[in-house]
């Protein structure tokens, strides 16, 4: 650069310095035309004149004082301007364009001012080239500092955003409760970047019919809200109230399309969807609401509701970065809300299914007095597959069942229903406990094979017990299930107050859980005194994270030892002591107090394998029914007994025994040593036999066959006549 050019530039800088404000205004006008979006941010609009003024002053100083470019730094206002752009999420390309526009504006003004100062074209060209090169170098150096400041601020903002998102992930979705999850979203929003947050969910999202929520019509319920002001004066809708978004309004459009919206509002033009009433409009005007975010809550492609974020205390309006942050937090909350909604629906469905499959009222049994309880778990894992059952059997006996299906939810409840039905079917054919569990194990294995490949494997535990009030014998077998507790009453010789009823847990062989196979099941038998108490339960009653099983069993034994006369009260005491809070696992509890059938209501007769004894059997029945004052039932009973005894003599094996039991029904049993089961058949016209079982089936209320280790028993039950002898002596 020659001396003439240098001198010309020095003079030009001195000439332009008094008019620097004009240059600043001209550059600002161009920036407003080229980048109008920047002027929506009040802080940037206020800072831009200062930043441009410092840049103009710095350029003139370089020209006038011949400052070395190596010593040039970014003006402070330029650094602050870059940081503000980063805070508002403005792209860095916009920052660089600002520098290019400022340089281009100054270059144009420079060219306009050189013409009046000299008529020498060579000098103007040289000065223009020199100024352009200096301007580009100035832009490079100052832009480098601005970009570095922008990046530092951007990194800090991203770090804050990640911290907020991480905090939101920790604080939102702590439970599977829809309302609480929505409130957690509102709390996080007001803690970080909003003055008021409201969460509205579609009213259809609360329906329990399994239908997915629909965005139209936009009937929503305010489930949560939070404000920096006490009492939420900036909200017109109370928590729990419903409202309808007006058609074509911004909330309705955001909810329907799933696209978030950002709005700037003023006191004079508050939209009707924001200010629903005149009083609320005045409240919002007083507070100075100026910025609103509408963020739809969508999950898995399904609309759930809308979150609204408002600002009135914070001076800065919401920007695009705030919208992205709100959208990120709301999308996470939407997934949690949908999970809670689906969990609530599935839990309600599973619980309804579970309760519908369980016995609501156990029919009165002559063999035992019973009481039962079922409690679903309180954890988010879902309803399990615990069940209990009381099944009347032939010969005045009763079956007591408890079981536990592995897993949670609808699948476990449905599996429980299938297994309970299978147990009842096997009990109806009077299988021994070990045989019943063997057949039930086969059912579970077959269900496993029928399940889909990726489905959870089916498994369960089960305890099956049979109590006979005639012999007072209890037979039971376990498939991986905890043994029952047995309470024997005080003996007649015990001193009053000297002892408590004995409580023990019988040692019985516990087989593998159902579905594993490989090992056999075994039946254990023990005699129970009249008035003994059996407590059958699932492991949820005694297993806890805060107490070991032995301690729970000790508590169980103590309560049973001091059990009141009422079994219902005993159930309540057990649950209160062992489960002070909601259980972590499902609980099924079944209590049964045994009764013994009076000897006067049971009569037996040993019969030789001789057709001539049929007459003796008929006379035995006639005399017995006369003693029981049931003469009106003699004819049908004698006919059934003669057919059953004849059938045992003809097709069975000795020894043959006839047993009559009087309880709520009159039961006739004929046993023999043969294991061959009889079956009904239709006799032809000229057949001499084959009609005996048809007669029994026609005359009896219920009949069947059960097998035991000694052979089989064919039994038939008749209902007692109205006003018959019902004093059973139990």
Buried (B, 14 or more C-beta within 10 A) or exposed (E): EEEBBBEBBBBBBEBBBEEBEEBBEBBBEBBEEBBEEBEEBEBBEEBBBBBBBBBBBBBBBBBBEEBEEEEBEBBEBBBBBBBBBBBBBBEBEEBBBBBEBBBBBBBEBBBEBBEEBBEEEEBBEBBBEBBBEBBEBBBEBBBEBBBEBBEBBBEEBEEEBEEBBEBBBEBBBEEBBBBBBBBBBBBBBBBBBBBBBBBBBBBBBBEEEEEBBBBEEBBBBBBBBBBBBEEBBBBBBEBEEEBEBBEEBBBBBBBBEEEBBBBEBEBEEBEEBBBEEEEBBEBBBEBEBBBBBBBBBBBEEBBBBBBBBBBBBBEBBBBEBBBEBBBBBBBBBBBBBBBBBBBBBBBEBBBEBBEEBBBEEBEEBBBBBBBBBBBBBEBEBBBBBBBBBBBBBBBBBBBBBBBBBBBBBBBBBBBBBBBBEBBEBBBBBBBBBBBBBBBBBBBBBEBBEEBEEEEBEBBBBBBBBBBBBBBBBBBBBBBBBBBBBBBBBBEEEEEEEEEBBBBEBEEBEBBBBBBBEEEEBBBBEBEBEEBBBBBBBBBBBBBBEEEEEEEBBEBBBEBBBEBEEEBEEBBBBBBEEBBEEEBBBBBBBBBBBBBBBBEEBBBEBEBEBEEEBBEBBBEBBBEBBEEBEBEEBBEBBBBBBBBBBBBBBEEBBBBBBBBBBBBBBBBBBBBBBBEEEBEEEEEEEEEEEEBBBBBBBEBBEBBBBBBEEEBBBBBBBBEBEEEBBEEBEB
